[in-house]
Amino acid sequence: MKNFLSRKIAVCVAILLLAVLKVFGYEINIFADNLEYDERSNQLFAKSNVILGWEGKKVFADYVEFEKKTIKAHGNVRVEESENTIYADNVVYNYDEKNGSIEETFGNHHSSNVFIRAKSMEIKNKD
């Protein structure tokens, strides 16, 4: 019985990880205390101690939703990329268009000692 349960858990985890790669088309490493995938809506939910990593970025949050090409991070959000660290209450990011928004945010560029604070910010595609 114990082996059956272990095998069932392993299969569920494997399916979930494959679903992330298939659905989003990007290699995104996801760690969380709780991961849920809704097949009907094609959404993935990560809850509690969430850590995401992709394309040199790391995102830490309490809760993250993945919808097609959009990531929505909520609660104690921290985004690290190169020498930049951004803290926020909420972040919405479309990783296909490379744009989004950040609410109740502050952050800094470590080597230049630049500090920012804003009620909201927009992330614009560099192109």
C-alpha positions as CSV (number, residue, x, y, z in Angstrom):
1,M,0.0,0.0,0.0
2,K,2.8,2.4,0.9
3,N,4.6,1.7,-2.4
4,F,1.4,2.3,-4.3
5,L,0.9,5.7,-2.7
6,S,4.5,6.7,-3.3
7,R,4.2,5.7,-6.9
8,K,1.0,7.6,-7.3
9,I,2.5,10.7,-5.8
10,A,5.6,10.4,-8.1
11,V,3.4,10.1,-11.2
12,C,1.3,13.1,-10.1
13,V,4.4,15.2,-9.6
14,A,5.8,14.1,-13.0
15,I,2.6,15.0,-14.8
16,L,2.4,18.4,-13.1
17,L,6.0,19.2,-14.1
18,L,5.4,18.1,-17.7
19,A,2.2,20.2,-17.8
20,V,4.1,23.3,-16.8
21,L,6.7,22.8,-19.6
22,K,4.0,21.9,-22.2
23,V,1.6,24.6,-21.3
24,F,4.0,27.5,-21.0
25,G,6.7,26.5,-23.5
26,Y,9.4,27.9,-21.2
27,E,11.7,26.1,-18.8
28,I,10.5,27.5,-15.5
29,N,11.7,25.9,-12.3
30,I,8.9,26.0,-9.7
31,F,9.3,25.2,-6.0
32,A,6.4,25.6,-3.5
33,D,4.8,23.9,-0.5
34,N,1.7,23.3,-2.6
35,L,1.3,23.1,-6.4
36,E,-2.1,22.7,-8.1
37,Y,-2.9,22.3,-11.8
38,D,-6.4,23.0,-13.2
39,E,-6.7,21.1,-16.4
40,R,-10.0,22.7,-17.4
41,S,-8.7,26.3,-17.2
42,N,-5.1,25.4,-18.0
43,Q,-3.8,27.2,-14.9
44,L,-1.2,26.3,-12.4
45,F,-1.3,27.6,-8.8
46,A,1.7,27.7,-6.5
47,K,1.1,28.4,-2.9
48,S,3.3,29.0,0.2
49,N,7.1,29.6,-0.1
50,V,7.0,29.9,-3.9
51,I,10.3,30.2,-5.8
52,L,10.4,30.5,-9.6
53,G,13.5,30.6,-11.7
54,W,13.7,31.2,-15.5
55,E,16.0,33.2,-17.9
56,G,18.2,34.5,-15.1
57,K,15.3,35.7,-13.0
58,K,14.2,34.5,-9.5
59,V,10.8,35.3,-8.1
60,F,9.8,34.6,-4.5
61,A,6.2,35.0,-3.3
62,D,3.5,33.7,-1.1
63,Y,1.2,32.8,-4.0
64,V,1.6,32.6,-7.8
65,E,-0.9,31.9,-10.7
66,F,0.2,30.9,-14.2
67,E,-2.3,31.6,-17.0
68,K,-1.1,30.8,-20.5
69,K,1.6,33.5,-20.9
70,T,1.1,35.5,-17.7
71,I,2.5,35.1,-14.2
72,K,0.7,36.8,-11.3
73,A,2.6,36.8,-8.0
74,H,1.0,38.0,-4.8
75,G,2.2,38.6,-1.2
76,N,5.8,39.3,-0.2
77,V,7.0,39.3,-3.8
78,R,10.7,39.6,-4.4
79,V,12.2,39.6,-7.9
80,E,15.9,39.2,-8.4
81,E,17.6,39.7,-11.8
82,S,21.3,40.5,-12.2
83,E,22.1,43.3,-9.7
84,N,18.4,44.3,-9.3
85,T,16.1,43.4,-6.5
86,I,12.4,44.5,-6.5
87,Y,10.0,44.0,-3.6
88,A,6.3,44.3,-4.1
89,D,2.8,43.3,-3.0
90,N,1.7,42.2,-6.5
91,V,3.5,41.5,-9.8
92,V,1.8,40.7,-13.1
93,Y,4.2,39.7,-15.9
94,N,3.6,38.5,-19.5
95,Y,6.7,36.6,-20.3
96,D,5.9,36.4,-24.0
97,E,5.6,40.2,-24.5
98,K,8.0,40.9,-21.6
99,N,5.8,43.5,-20.0
100,G,3.6,43.8,-16.9
101,S,2.9,45.8,-13.7
102,I,4.2,46.0,-10.2
103,E,2.1,47.4,-7.2
104,E,3.3,48.8,-3.9
105,T,7.0,48.4,-4.8
106,F,10.5,49.3,-3.8
107,G,13.8,48.1,-4.9
108,N,17.5,48.8,-5.6
109,H,20.3,48.3,-8.1
110,H,23.0,47.0,-5.9
111,S,26.2,48.3,-7.6
112,S,24.9,51.8,-8.3
113,N,23.1,52.4,-5.0
114,V,19.9,53.5,-6.9
115,F,16.8,53.0,-4.8
116,I,13.2,53.3,-6.1
117,R,9.8,53.3,-4.4
118,A,6.4,53.6,-6.1
119,K,2.7,52.8,-5.6
120,S,2.8,51.2,-9.1
121,M,5.2,50.6,-11.9
122,E,5.0,49.3,-15.4
123,I,7.4,46.8,-16.9
124,K,8.0,47.7,-20.6
125,N,9.5,45.5,-23.3
126,K,13.0,46.6,-24.1
127,D,12.4,46.2,-27.9
